[in-house]
Amino acid sequence: MAMTAVARETVFALRRQIAKIEGTLSERLQAPVGERPGARADNDVGSGITPEIDVTIVRRGLAVAPPDAFLRTGAAPLDAALSGGLPKAALTEIHGAETRGAGAVAGFTLALVSLILKREPRLPVLWIGTSEIFREAGFPYARGLHTSFGIEPGELLFSEAPRLVDALWVAEEAARMTALTAVILEIRGSPQRLDLTATRRLHARAQSAGRPLFLLRQAGEAEPTAAPVRLIVSAASSASRATIAGPLAGSIGRPAFTVSIGKSRTALPGQFSLEWNPDEHVFEERRAGEHRTKNPVPVVPASRRRKDPAPASGAVVAFPAVASPAAISPTARDQPSRPQRPAHIGPRRAG
């Protein structure tokens, strides 16, 4: 009988562990009253050993970790939709629809890391990526890390892998380390190697170490993964910079993000508008009606050949006539005409 009770309790323990990993526990899994660990068959009442208490919290019909295991963003609607926030010890997907939105995805992820550093010991953060993704999306600006997120440049480590298989191996090894605050794995597209089995290994490593692992996917399709939460992030229009006299027209204020819940085991799909406060290092919800004011600076007029012709020119200003060619400045005369300027001194494209 004793062996039967022990074997049965082992089965229930395994079920509880699997349910916590999958997050689909609808009720507390435990043996009947006579077969619990505190019963006489498994634990002598007189031995002084206290039975193990299951502290699993049941919320919305799902089993989740205790409240301190969640990372609250500070935006009440988003945290409420996620039943407390993002899980700390788990794999979290953060998607960007296009590669040109890599800055918004990276900024949102660094903001989450900044929130973690405010509450936990300041350990390094490892950012893993392939040569392709770093060549396309670039690296974070060191001075901006400290100014906008309160992260010292020395606290952010980079690992550039030549191939995706190498990046996945580094991520698995790093995810099990407790000497890191978080691990960031950035990839591009929907590679075949990043399948359900690979994400299960990453999720298990993050749970074992008790540290978050953020999977940044640029221009990737939503595919089945082991991540409990998938967020789709894009840049939103910034509001005008706030001053004592009111909003400064034509200025750019705080960074803003449009965050959509693409996948969650505790929430329905939803969309939220957040602003990052670089002074307090917190997310703030953008209320309805808050948007960027219209830029008063006129845009370049359309060509005369189009339906909307350019407006008439302004007032004509008379300039004194030049007496002779010798009066022209030597510097101005030596400058080549516009078609003769070398191409390499032209402005670079920002994006």
Buried (B, 14 or more C-beta within 10 A) or exposed (E): EEEEBBEBBEEBBEEBEEBBBEBEBEEEBBBEEEBBBEBEBBBEEEEEEEEEEEEBBEEEEBBBBEEEBBBBBBBEEBBEBBBBBBBBBBBBBBBBBEBBBBBBBBBBBBBBBBBBBEEEEEBBBBBBBBEBBBEBBEEBEEEBBEEBBBBEEEBBEEBBBEEBEBBBEBBBEBBBBEEBBBBBBBBBBEBEEBEEEBBBBBBBBBBEBEBBBBBBBBBBEEEEBBBBBBBBBBBBEBBBEEEEEEBEEEBEBBBBBBBBBBBBBBBEEBEBBBBBBBEEBBBBBBEEEEBBEEEEEEEEEEEEEEEEEEEEEEEEEEEEEEEEEEEEEEEEEEEEEEEEEEEEEEEEEEE
